[in-house]
Amino acid sequence: MRLRSTTAAGPRRVRAALVTGMVLAQALVAATVASADADDRTASLIVAVAESQATRSSAGASSLPRVRATPLGVGPCGVSGGFFAQDSGQTSSCTDYGTKAHAWCADFAGWVWQQAGVPGLGTLDDLAVSFKGYGLVNDTWSSTPAVGDAVYFHPLSGHGTQHDHVAIVTAINEDGTLQTIGGNERTATGIVHEDVELPSAVGAVAWLDDEVPVRVAGYAAPVQPAPEPPARPRLDVPAGQVGGAVTLRVHESDPSVHSITFSVDGREVGTRGEAGDSYTFVWDATPFTDGAHTIAATATGPTGMQAVTVSKVDVENTAVMLDHLLPVFAFVSAP
């Protein structure tokens, strides 16, 4: 079923399902996206969230030739509650009685995007066509699919929105066809279901719905989340008075950090590249005047965003040099 019901339902803010989806997504992709760029990380999260609700099963073989495999997933109430994107025009796919509230393909796609961290979903509502609106508003509407996109299906003309559908693109096959996961598919109440060989060309007929040819209308790409700065580095500097060769250390647990730059009083004195969880730099304090100086360690992430930690040191080059020389004088002057 891909029809939108006229049944009215007030918004239900079911938060348990939202948390469940995010935990599952993070567990599924944590090992695979650590070194990927921002677009790849978002796409991987989207696919992981969608797949977490489409439990693969050999049961319920389909009679429709457009489907090669029939993984069956959860219904409109999900694992722990209904689907919808919070702070949008969407309402929960699940009623208070645990049944289908309305046609919920758009609610499922919105929920998936939100769990993957896609921002700006306020324009979405319970209609599949709202994803086209999202794409037009955010300049992400396209005729070319990408993994993580929402693919919008619509009859050629004259049928309103009752035959519309939206699903998540989870893969693009070598022959150009699509793999998708969508909500409100296959049964009267709808389940989360995977299709593995849908046409991708805009205008191509994907299926017949009550003899109405439903076509691929286009693709809305998710807006990428704003990049986050790396974690502030933990800077270790020697206690007490320092002088001469001073060892500065940074302990960094954020794997996204590309480099650490050391500076003194705003002047860069050295940079260390990708060195794992520890960065060491030996600063020559000899040219600097005695007294207080500010040491800064700046962590730079993959997008160029930075985080800074500062610390104070007390430079006493004369005293430190005397500490090193006194044992020599004592040895030379010994009888």
Buried (B, 14 or more C-beta within 10 A) or exposed (E): BBBBBEEEBEBBEBEEBBEBBBEBBBEBBEEEBEEBEBBBBBBBBBBBBBBBBBBEEEEEEBEEEBBEBBBBBBBBBBBBBBBBBBEBBBBBBBBEEEEBBBBBBBBBBBBBBBBBBBEBBBBBBBBBBBBBBBBEBBEBBBEEBBBBBBBBBBBEEEBEBBBBBBBBBBBBEEEEBBBBBBBBBBEEBBBBBBBBBBBBEBEEBBBEBEEBBBBBBBBBBBBBBEEEBBBBBEBBBEEEBBBBEBEBBBEBEBEBBEBBBBBBEEEEBBBBEEEEEEBEBEBEBEEBEBEEBEBBBBBBBBBEBBBBBEEEBBBBBEEBEEEEEEEEEEEEEEE
